[in-house]
């Protein structure tokens, strides 16, 4: 069994939800989903429970810093993929990557501000609208590739919005509607921005031209955790990044864009 995330002293224990279908977490994520306790400034495991709009109790929405989430349905929602939203998310992810790839190594910060930041700002503004209308855009709303595209937009959003997206993605993974690997990457990114050690070793920094892995909670068990989500060993991943020219933006995600 994989080791559980250490709970800081005084942190609240995980409490079961009151919905009629408890999430079934992938083995590599069980017990490792963090919640930022703003009062204690510590991370504790969390399971997100949202009420189903088919339940007799009726729809329950959740407020997260001004963003009203759409009601969810237990399990998978029926209905066709939203082709227009799917195409939009894929197009926005394409712009995200094109902007970053257009920059040469050693580019000036002004180029980043002129080329990449406007794309990220527009994508974040639109993702906030999408989340407010639909909840997290998961596999059966937009398909797997576009759900991955939505993750990419969140991964390149401001840290505060990334933190707000984390419980949405947690819930989607619990319902089988999003990729556990996407959740692992966003989780590590949020932890890194909070100055906390990451869990899955997905986040790197470029420090004076040297590719540096952000601090990891359990270095000895890192590759086992990565393997539980189908990720390659960290050393192989580092070698792949170096062969590809390192990081384009100083803290790029290590995950290949075409990975499912």
Secondary structure, 3 states (H helix, E strand, C coil): CCCCCCCCCCCCCCCCCCCCCCCCCCCCCCCCCEEEECCCCEEEECCCCCCECCCCCCCCCCEECCEECCCECCCCCCCCCCHHHHHHHHHHHHHHHHHHHCCCCCCCHHHHHHHCHHHHHHHHHHHHHHHHHHCCCCHHHHCHHHHHHHHHHHHCCCHHHHHHHHHHHHHHHHCCCCCHHHHHHHHHHHHHHCCCCECCCCEEEEECCEEEECCECCHHHHHHHHHHCCCCCHHHHHHHHHHCCCCCCCCCECCCCCCC
